[in-house]
Amino acid sequence: MNVYDFDGTIYRGDCTLDFWFYCIRRKPMVLRTLPNALRAALLFSLHKCSREKFKETFYRFLFYLPDTKEYAADFWNSHIGKIKPWYLKQKQESDLVISASPDFLISVVCERLGIKWLASSVDANSGRLLSPNCRGEEKVRRLLQVYPRAQVERFYSDSPSDAPMAALALKAYRVEGDKLSEWRAK
């Protein structure tokens, strides 16, 4: 199987942030959560709160959406064009996306692309994380938990935090924009 990170790898940008801006335009009340999200971002950057705590605080905007899943489906109607062409040319049904982005958002686009996914489990109504953030070593744990016999032929990512997944693959690639290069351990 070929495994892909999502944001910055096969998607041009960060889909969670794009979704947040999309929601602000449709439901400005979402901005009520901005002060707490900014405070959590500052604390996270100062190493005074965990990534999970920061994300849960950020995801509180979901509380203001009447139907998060409907918003997610509509979001992808206008944002699926941000999937990078190089990926679409080589896409296979056996592909797997592993992402730290929320599952309610990743699931919609992956279903439309006809591929499998693993992502951070987030309550779409409250923003609470229902599992560890699917990042770094957690991606490997989740992969092997769901696919215990997985043989990762090729892995693609733009993020150094994905080194554990790159080490698991027979061949790994760093993605910078639309340019692919062989992953080199640092």
N, C-alpha and C positions, 0 to 999 in steps of 0.2 A: 504494500500500500504506500501511496505518497501522502505525506502529511504536511499541512500548511498552517502557519500562523495566519491570522486574519488581518488585523489593523496594521496598515503600513506595509503589508506583505502582498496580499491579493486585493486588498481594498485600499484605495487611495485616500488615506486619512485615518481618523479614529471614529468608528461608527457610533460609539457611545456619546462622544462629544457632538457629533453631527446630529444624533437623535435628540439630544438636549436642546440644541439650537432650533431644531425642527419643532419641538414641543413648545418652546418659548413663543414662537411665532403664532402657534395655534391656540395656546392656552397660557397667556402672559402671567397668570397666577403662579405658574411654576417658579417665577422669579422670587417668590417669598422665601424659597429655600436657599437662595444665593448667599446671604450673609453667613449662615452656618457652614455651607459648602466651602466658602473662601477661608473661614477660620480653620476648618479641618484640613484644607490644602496647605495652609501655613504650618500647622502643627505637624503634618506629615513631612513637609520639606525640612522641618527642624528636627525630625526623628523623635517627635513627642507623641505621635499616635501611629498606629499600624496602618498599613495599606488597606486592610479590611475595614477598619473603623472609618477611614477617609472615604472609601467607596460607599459604605452604608449611608454615611451622612450625605454624600453627593446624590445617591439614588433616592433620597427622600422626595425628590420632585415627582416621582411616580405616583405618590399619594394624590396629586391634583389631577391626574388623568382619569377620565371616566371609564376608559377601556384601553388599557395599555397595549393589549394584543392587537386591537384594531389600529391604534396609532402606529405600532410597529409595522403592521402590514402596509399601511398607507405610506409610511416613511420609505419602505423599500421600493414602492412604485416610483418614487422620484430619485432614489439613490442607488439603485442596482447598477446604473451606468458607471459608478465609481469602481466597479470590479475591473481590475487591470486586464487589458487585452491579452498579454502574454499568458496569463492564467487560463483565460477562456479557450485559447488555442490548444492547450495541453490537458485540459480538464478531462478527468476520467470518473466513471461512476464509483470506483473504489476509493476515490480521494476522501480524506478526512481533514476537517478544519479543527484545530484545537486553539481556543481563544480565551483570554481573560475577560472579554466582553460578556455581558449578560446573555444567558441562554435564550430568554424570550425574544431577544433581538437577533441573535445569530441563527436561531432555528428557522426563522422565516426566510432569510436569504439562502441558507443552505438547502432548504426544501425546494426553493425555486430553482436552484442550480442543480438539484438532483444528486447532492452529495451528503455524506455523514458529517456530524459535528459533535464536539464536546466543548462545553463552555462553563463559565462560572454560573452556578445556580443561584438565581436572584428572584425573590418574591416580586412579581410584577406589579403588585398593588402597594406594598410597603417599602420596597427597596432593601429589605433585609437579605443578607447573604445566607443562603441555605447550605452552602458547602464552602470549603476553602477557595480562595481566589485561584483560578486555574492559570497559574503563572509559574515559570521556572520549573523546579523539581515536581511541583504539583501536576504539571502537564504529563510528565512521565508516569507518575502514580495513577492518574486518571486513565491514561491510555492503557496501561497494563491491567488495570482493574476491569475495564470494559472489554478489552481485547487482549487477554492473557498471552496469546500466541502471536501477537502482532510482530510482523517483520517490516520495519520501516525502510523501504527502498530509498526514497528521497524525502528530505525534509527541507522546507523553505521558511525563512524568517528574516525580518529586518532587525530583530532585537537581540542584543548580547545576552539577555536574561534567558534566552532559549537554548543556551549552550547544552543543558542536560538532554534536550530532545535531539540536538544536532549530534551529540555523542552516541545516541542510540541508533541513528540512521546509518545505512551503508554509505550514503552520499548525502551531504548537506550543502545548502546554498544560502548565502547572504543575499538579501534583496535590498537594493538601494534605488528607490524610484522604480524604474522599469528595467534596471540593470541587475543581472544575476551573476554572482561570482562564487567560486568555491569557498565554503566555510573554512576559515582558518582559526584554530584554537589560539587564544591569546594567553 
